[in-house]
């Protein structure tokens, strides 16, 4: 990757923050174990007072939780043979009241968003406890036929988080924390301490959300869910990306399961699906993969060259109505990972 690419990225992000298209950002990029660029831009908060963005600001990862917390736990269970891709919900969640129409949903379908589940439903009505709310998903009728088409579902990843918990014998946050600690991701966590320096997200009922998960369903599950809830820094995510490279000694799982996860399993007109991951581009030498998060987070990894990039923004601060980030993401991806 040429230095001019980082210069272009630098100018784009600096201008985006200066022109108040987004409040702030932290960008980091590297190749394998080497960080090549790392810089903070703009503000971690605009309201009620401006606070500067720093390189070590903690961000609400939103849906990056799917690939940084839930997927690695599932990948390890697959590698250990504790679960199989063709296993169905009754076997994956023993003792759960699985309704007849959900009994043939497989682990593969949950990972590829092809299980037919509703995208998102309020869980409060199922009871006051976390267990009641999670198991309440089993009472929500399927919206689509099982296995027919990609329909992005946070509920599916909530179930995957519970499958990870059942398979590891510990809550998702503890299972994920074990992996993060092994990788040196010492600032990555669910439910960060209140005094942590975090990027602010949305203003809700006049109060700015800061250091508390933004996603409503994750809030209802007390901050720990398979689809959202993790917080991290750019540097920690760089360490993580360096472990997503087949043939380079990953400590997450075997090369075989890395490649299987990053392979295009289900083509889709919106996002092609690997196992939890989005496949942006296929290449015989290694696919370009990544994911995004609603709060304004994203990561991208070229598994062929070993290059990666992480862009963390607080684009939902002070309101989720801000739609400026998507064009910035696409512009940066075209610069950093130009089509052959």
C-alpha positions as CSV (number, residue, x, y, z in Angstrom):
1,X,0.0,0.0,0.0
2,X,1.5,3.3,-1.1
3,X,2.0,6.2,1.3
4,X,-0.1,8.5,-0.9
5,X,-3.1,6.3,0.0
6,X,-2.7,7.3,3.6
7,X,-2.3,10.9,2.7
8,X,-5.6,10.8,0.8
9,X,-7.3,9.1,3.7
10,X,-5.8,11.7,6.1
11,X,-7.2,14.6,4.0
12,X,-10.6,13.1,3.6
13,X,-11.1,12.4,7.3
14,X,-9.7,15.7,8.3
15,X,-12.0,17.5,5.9
16,X,-15.0,15.4,7.0
17,X,-14.5,16.4,10.6
18,X,-13.6,20.0,9.9
19,X,-16.8,20.4,7.7
20,X,-18.8,18.7,10.5
21,X,-20.0,15.8,8.3
22,X,-19.1,13.6,11.2
23,X,-18.1,14.5,14.8
24,X,-14.8,12.6,14.9
25,X,-12.9,9.5,13.8
26,X,-9.9,7.3,14.6
27,X,-8.3,5.6,11.7
28,X,-5.7,2.9,11.9
29,X,-4.1,0.8,9.1
30,X,-1.4,-1.8,8.9
31,X,0.0,-4.9,7.4
32,X,0.2,-8.1,9.4
33,X,1.8,-7.1,12.8
34,X,2.9,-3.7,11.7
35,X,0.8,-0.5,12.2
36,X,1.5,1.8,9.3
37,X,-0.9,4.7,10.1
38,X,-2.8,5.8,13.2
39,X,-4.5,9.1,13.8
40,X,-7.5,10.7,15.5
41,X,-9.7,13.5,14.1
42,X,-12.3,15.9,15.3
43,X,-14.4,15.4,18.4
44,X,-15.4,12.5,20.6
45,X,-18.4,14.6,21.6
46,X,-20.1,17.7,20.3
47,X,-22.9,18.1,22.8
48,X,-23.4,19.2,25.5
49,X,-19.7,20.3,25.3
50,X,-17.0,19.5,22.8
51,X,-14.5,16.9,23.8
52,X,-11.4,16.0,21.7
53,X,-11.0,12.7,19.9
54,X,-7.9,10.8,20.9
55,X,-6.2,7.8,19.4
56,X,-7.2,5.6,22.4
57,X,-10.9,6.7,22.6
58,X,-13.2,3.8,23.3
59,X,-16.0,3.3,20.8
60,X,-19.3,1.5,20.9
61,X,-18.7,-1.1,18.1
62,X,-22.4,-1.9,17.5
63,X,-22.5,-4.7,14.9
64,X,-18.8,-5.1,14.8
65,X,-19.6,-7.1,18.0
66,X,-20.9,-9.8,15.6
67,X,-17.4,-10.4,14.1
68,X,-15.2,-9.5,17.1
69,X,-17.0,-11.2,20.0
70,X,-19.5,-13.8,18.7
71,X,-17.8,-15.1,15.6
72,X,-14.5,-15.9,17.2
73,X,-16.3,-17.9,20.0
74,X,-18.3,-19.8,17.4
75,X,-15.2,-20.4,15.2
76,X,-13.4,-22.0,18.1
77,X,-16.3,-24.2,18.9
78,X,-16.5,-25.3,15.2
79,X,-12.7,-26.0,15.2
80,X,-13.1,-28.1,18.4
81,X,-16.0,-30.0,17.0
82,X,-18.2,-28.9,19.8
83,X,-20.7,-27.6,17.2
84,X,-21.3,-28.2,13.5
85,X,-22.6,-25.9,10.8
86,X,-25.5,-28.2,10.0
87,X,-26.6,-28.6,13.6
88,X,-30.1,-27.2,14.3
89,X,-31.4,-25.0,17.1
90,X,-32.7,-27.9,19.4
91,X,-29.2,-29.3,19.5
92,X,-27.4,-26.0,19.7
93,X,-29.6,-24.7,22.6
94,X,-30.5,-27.8,24.6
95,X,-33.4,-27.3,26.9
96,X,-34.8,-24.3,25.1
97,X,-38.4,-24.3,23.9
98,X,-37.8,-24.3,20.2
99,X,-41.1,-24.0,18.2
100,X,-41.7,-26.3,15.3
101,X,-41.1,-23.8,12.6
102,X,-37.6,-23.0,14.0
103,X,-36.4,-26.5,14.6
104,X,-34.7,-26.8,11.3
105,X,-32.7,-23.5,11.5
106,X,-29.0,-24.4,11.4
107,X,-25.9,-22.7,12.7
108,X,-24.9,-22.0,9.1
109,X,-28.2,-20.1,8.5
110,X,-27.7,-18.0,11.6
111,X,-24.2,-17.1,10.6
112,X,-25.2,-16.2,7.0
113,X,-28.5,-14.3,7.9
114,X,-30.6,-16.9,6.0
115,X,-32.6,-18.3,9.0
116,X,-35.7,-16.3,8.2
117,X,-35.8,-14.5,11.5
118,X,-37.3,-11.0,12.1
119,X,-34.6,-8.3,11.7
120,X,-35.3,-6.7,15.1
121,X,-38.1,-6.8,17.7
122,X,-38.6,-5.2,21.1
123,X,-37.7,-7.8,23.8
124,X,-39.0,-6.0,26.9
125,X,-42.4,-7.5,26.7
126,X,-41.1,-11.0,27.3
127,X,-40.2,-10.4,30.9
128,X,-37.9,-8.5,33.2
129,X,-34.9,-10.9,33.1
130,X,-32.3,-11.4,30.5
131,X,-33.1,-15.1,30.1
132,X,-36.8,-14.4,29.5
133,X,-36.0,-11.8,26.9
134,X,-33.6,-13.9,25.0
135,X,-35.8,-17.0,25.1
136,X,-38.7,-14.7,24.0
137,X,-37.1,-14.7,20.5
138,X,-38.4,-18.3,20.2
139,X,-42.0,-16.8,20.4
140,X,-41.5,-14.4,17.5
141,X,-42.9,-15.9,14.2
142,X,-40.5,-16.3,11.4
143,X,-40.7,-13.5,8.8
144,X,-39.2,-15.4,5.9
145,X,-38.9,-19.0,4.8
146,X,-35.9,-20.7,6.4
147,X,-32.9,-20.8,4.1
148,X,-34.4,-18.7,1.4
149,X,-32.5,-15.4,0.9
150,X,-30.4,-13.1,3.0
151,X,-32.4,-11.1,5.6
152,X,-30.1,-9.4,8.0
153,X,-31.1,-10.2,11.5
154,X,-29.8,-9.0,14.9
155,X,-32.0,-11.6,16.5
156,X,-30.1,-14.4,14.8
157,X,-26.9,-13.1,16.3
158,X,-28.4,-12.8,19.7
159,X,-29.1,-16.5,19.4
160,X,-25.5,-17.1,18.2
161,X,-24.3,-15.3,21.3
162,X,-26.4,-17.7,23.4
163,X,-25.0,-20.7,21.4
164,X,-21.5,-19.4,22.1
165,X,-22.4,-19.2,25.8
166,X,-23.9,-22.7,25.8
167,X,-20.9,-24.2,24.0
168,X,-18.2,-22.5,26.1
169,X,-20.1,-22.9,29.4
170,X,-19.8,-19.2,30.3
171,X,-21.5,-16.0,29.5
172,X,-20.7,-14.4,26.1
173,X,-18.8,-11.5,27.7
174,X,-16.5,-13.8,29.6
175,X,-15.9,-16.2,26.6
176,X,-15.1,-13.2,24.3
177,X,-12.9,-11.6,27.0
178,X,-10.7,-14.8,27.1
179,X,-10.0,-14.5,23.4
180,X,-9.4,-10.7,23.6
181,X,-6.9,-11.2,26.4
182,X,-5.1,-13.8,24.4
183,X,-4.8,-11.4,21.6
184,X,-3.6,-8.5,23.8
185,X,-6.9,-6.5,23.3
186,X,-6.7,-5.1,26.8
187,X,-9.2,-2.3,26.2
188,X,-12.0,-4.3,24.6
189,X,-15.0,-5.1,26.8
190,X,-18.7,-5.2,27.2
191,X,-20.1,-2.6,29.7
192,X,-17.0,-0.4,30.1
193,X,-16.3,1.2,33.4
194,X,-18.1,4.5,33.8
195,X,-14.9,6.6,33.9
196,X,-13.6,5.3,30.5
197,X,-13.0,7.9,27.9
198,X,-15.6,7.0,25.3
199,X,-16.9,8.5,22.1
200,X,-20.5,9.8,22.6
201,X,-23.3,8.4,20.5
202,X,-26.9,9.5,20.3
203,X,-28.9,12.1,22.3
204,X,-32.0,10.3,23.6
205,X,-34.6,12.2,25.5
206,X,-32.2,15.1,25.9
207,X,-29.4,13.0,27.3
208,X,-26.3,12.0,25.4
209,X,-25.4,8.3,25.4
210,X,-21.7,7.9,26.4
211,X,-20.1,4.7,27.6
212,X,-23.4,2.8,27.5
213,X,-24.4,0.7,24.6
214,X,-26.4,2.5,22.0
215,X,-28.3,-0.4,20.6
216,X,-31.8,-0.8,22.1
217,X,-31.8,-4.6,22.0
218,X,-28.4,-4.8,23.7
219,X,-29.7,-2.4,26.3
220,X,-32.6,-4.7,27.0
221,X,-30.1,-7.6,27.4
222,X,-28.1,-5.5,30.0
223,X,-25.3,-4.6,27.7
224,X,-24.2,-8.1,26.6
225,X,-25.5,-9.5,23.3
226,X,-24.3,-11.4,20.3
227,X,-25.1,-8.6,17.9
228,X,-24.0,-5.5,19.7
229,X,-22.6,-4.3,23.0
230,X,-18.8,-4.6,22.7
231,X,-16.6,-1.5,23.0
232,X,-13.0,-1.2,21.7
233,X,-10.2,1.1,20.5
234,X,-8.6,1.3,17.1
235,X,-5.4,-0.1,18.4
236,X,-7.1,-3.2,19.9
237,X,-9.0,-3.8,16.6
238,X,-5.7,-3.5,14.7
239,X,-4.4,-6.4,16.9
240,X,-7.5,-8.3,16.0
241,X,-7.3,-7.7,12.3
242,X,-3.7,-9.0,12.3
243,X,-5.1,-12.3,13.6
244,X,-7.5,-12.7,10.7
245,X,-4.9,-13.7,8.1
246,X,-4.7,-17.3,7.0
247,X,-1.2,-18.6,6.8
248,X,0.2,-16.1,9.3
249,X,-0.2,-17.9,12.6
250,X,-3.7,-16.7,13.8
251,X,-4.4,-17.3,17.5
252,X,-8.1,-17.1,16.9
253,X,-8.7,-20.4,15.1
254,X,-7.1,-22.6,12.4
255,X,-6.4,-21.4,8.9
256,X,-9.0,-23.8,7.6
257,X,-11.8,-22.1,9.7
258,X,-10.5,-18.7,8.8
259,X,-10.8,-19.5,5.1
260,X,-14.2,-21.2,5.6
261,X,-15.5,-18.1,7.4
262,X,-14.2,-15.7,4.8
263,X,-15.4,-17.7,1.8
264,X,-18.4,-16.5,-0.1
265,X,-21.2,-18.8,1.0
266,X,-24.4,-16.8,0.0
267,X,-24.3,-14.2,-2.7
268,X,-26.6,-11.3,-2.1
269,X,-27.5,-8.1,-3.9
270,X,-26.7,-6.0,-0.8
271,X,-23.8,-7.8,0.9
272,X,-22.3,-11.2,0.0
273,X,-22.2,-13.4,3.1
274,X,-19.4,-15.5,4.5
275,X,-19.8,-17.0,8.0
276,X,-20.7,-13.8,9.9
277,X,-18.5,-11.7,7.7
278,X,-19.2,-9.6,4.6
279,X,-17.2,-10.6,1.6
280,X,-16.5,-7.4,-0.3
281,X,-14.5,-9.0,-3.1
282,X,-13.4,-12.5,-4.0
283,X,-9.8,-13.3,-4.9
284,X,-8.2,-16.7,-5.3
285,X,-5.3,-15.5,-3.2
286,X,-7.6,-14.4,-0.3
287,X,-10.9,-12.4,-0.1
288,X,-11.4,-8.9,1.0
289,X,-13.7,-9.1,4.0
290,X,-15.1,-6.8,6.7
291,X,-18.1,-5.5,8.6
292,X,-19.7,-2.3,9.6
293,X,-21.5,-1.0,12.7
294,X,-24.5,1.3,13.0
295,X,-22.8,3.7,15.4
296,X,-20.2,4.5,12.6
297,X,-17.6,1.7,13.0
298,X,-16.0,-0.5,10.3
299,X,-13.1,-2.7,9.6
300,X,-11.8,-4.2,6.4
301,X,-9.1,-6.9,5.8
302,X,-7.4,-8.0,2.6
303,X,-6.6,-11.6,3.6
304,X,-4.4,-12.0,0.5
305,X,-1.9,-9.1,1.1
306,X,-2.3,-8.9,4.9
307,X,-3.4,-5.2,4.8
308,X,-6.2,-4.0,7.1
309,X,-7.9,-0.8,8.0
310,X,-10.2,0.2,10.9
311,X,-12.3,3.3,10.8
312,X,-14.1,4.2,14.0
313,X,-16.5,7.2,14.0
314,X,-19.3,8.4,16.2
315,X,-21.6,9.3,13.3
316,X,-24.8,8.9,15.3
317,X,-23.8,11.7,17.7
318,X,-25.9,13.6,18.4
319,X,-28.5,12.0,16.1
320,X,-28.7,8.9,13.9
321,X,-30.1,11.0,11.1
322,X,-26.6,11.7,10.0
323,X,-26.1,9.8,6.7
324,X,-22.8,11.3,5.6
325,X,-20.6,8.4,6.6
326,X,-21.5,5.8,3.9
327,X,-20.0,7.9,1.0
328,X,-16.8,8.4,3.1
329,X,-16.5,4.7,3.8
330,X,-16.9,3.8,0.1
331,X,-14.4,6.5,-0.9
332,X,-11.8,5.2,1.5
333,X,-12.3,1.6,0.5
334,X,-11.8,2.4,-3.2
335,X,-8.5,4.2,-2.2
336,X,-7.2,1.5,0.1
337,X,-8.4,-1.6,-1.8
338,X,-8.6,-0.6,-5.5
339,X,-10.2,-3.2,-7.8
340,X,-7.6,-5.2,-9.7
